[in-house]
Amino acid sequence: MIHHHADQVEAMARHEEAIATLYKAYADRFPDDRDFWMGLSDEELHHAQWLRKLRGLIEKGQAKLNEGRFKIEPIERSIKYIEGHTRQAKNEEMTMLNALSIASDIEHALLEKKFLEIYQSDDERVAKTIETLQAATNAHRIMIDEYLDRMRQFGDTAVG
């Protein structure tokens, strides 16, 4: 199956939106930490917008991605995994510690699976967008992990 690069970028945008939806579910579940989760959720939606802008440039032939680096299936699998956690967040009891652990796994996976590095491109706009996305994802990872460390240290009693 041949995917056009625009499809791949669209899959990544949907992936960012899936994460945003999960964080929104956590915001609803943990009112005391609503600002923390909504801040992350809003930023994920911004990431999706950046990717859609990029997709627009690619469709117009104004930006290029390198061939052959991209598999859409792992991204689709990751989206399903995130959607499963979103359902869980809406339907099951969980602690803030659970939520942070899941969020941490997702942000780490995004960096480790190098989903974002697939976009190697000589195109400066593409490179810049991807660089910004990587930096933003890394910032999320650090924020979530710092919160997680604090909770592990001082205990987590809040159940949503």
Secondary structure in CASP SS format (residue, H / E / C, confidence):
PFRMAT SS
TARGET T0000
AUTHOR 0000-0000-0000
METHOD secondary structure of the structure
MODEL  1
M C 1.00
I C 1.00
H C 1.00
H C 1.00
H H 1.00
A H 1.00
D H 1.00
Q H 1.00
V H 1.00
E H 1.00
A H 1.00
M H 1.00
A H 1.00
R H 1.00
H H 1.00
E H 1.00
E H 1.00
A H 1.00
I H 1.00
A H 1.00
T H 1.00
L H 1.00
Y H 1.00
K H 1.00
A H 1.00
Y H 1.00
A H 1.00
D H 1.00
R H 1.00
F C 1.00
P H 1.00
D H 1.00
D H 1.00
R H 1.00
D H 1.00
F H 1.00
W H 1.00
M H 1.00
G H 1.00
L H 1.00
S H 1.00
D H 1.00
E H 1.00
E H 1.00
L H 1.00
H H 1.00
H H 1.00
A H 1.00
Q H 1.00
W H 1.00
L H 1.00
R H 1.00
K H 1.00
L H 1.00
R H 1.00
G H 1.00
L H 1.00
I H 1.00
E H 1.00
K C 1.00
G C 1.00
Q C 1.00
A C 1.00
K C 1.00
L C 1.00
N C 1.00
E C 1.00
G C 1.00
R C 1.00
F C 1.00
K C 1.00
I H 1.00
E H 1.00
P H 1.00
I H 1.00
E H 1.00
R H 1.00
S H 1.00
I H 1.00
K H 1.00
Y H 1.00
I H 1.00
E H 1.00
G H 1.00
H H 1.00
T H 1.00
R H 1.00
Q H 1.00
A H 1.00
K H 1.00
N H 1.00
E C 1.00
E C 1.00
M C 1.00
T E 1.00
M H 1.00
L H 1.00
N H 1.00
A H 1.00
L H 1.00
S H 1.00
I H 1.00
A H 1.00
S H 1.00
D H 1.00
I H 1.00
E H 1.00
H H 1.00
A H 1.00
L H 1.00
L H 1.00
E H 1.00
K C 1.00
K C 1.00
F H 1.00
L H 1.00
E H 1.00
I H 1.00
Y C 1.00
Q C 1.00
S C 1.00
D C 1.00
D C 1.00
E H 1.00
R H 1.00
V H 1.00
A H 1.00
K H 1.00
T H 1.00
I H 1.00
E H 1.00
T H 1.00
L H 1.00
Q H 1.00
A H 1.00
A H 1.00
T H 1.00
N H 1.00
A H 1.00
H H 1.00
R H 1.00
I H 1.00
M H 1.00
I H 1.00
D H 1.00
E H 1.00
Y H 1.00
L H 1.00
D H 1.00
R H 1.00
M H 1.00
R H 1.00
Q H 1.00
F H 1.00
G C 1.00
D C 1.00
T C 1.00
A C 1.00
V E 1.00
G C 1.00
END
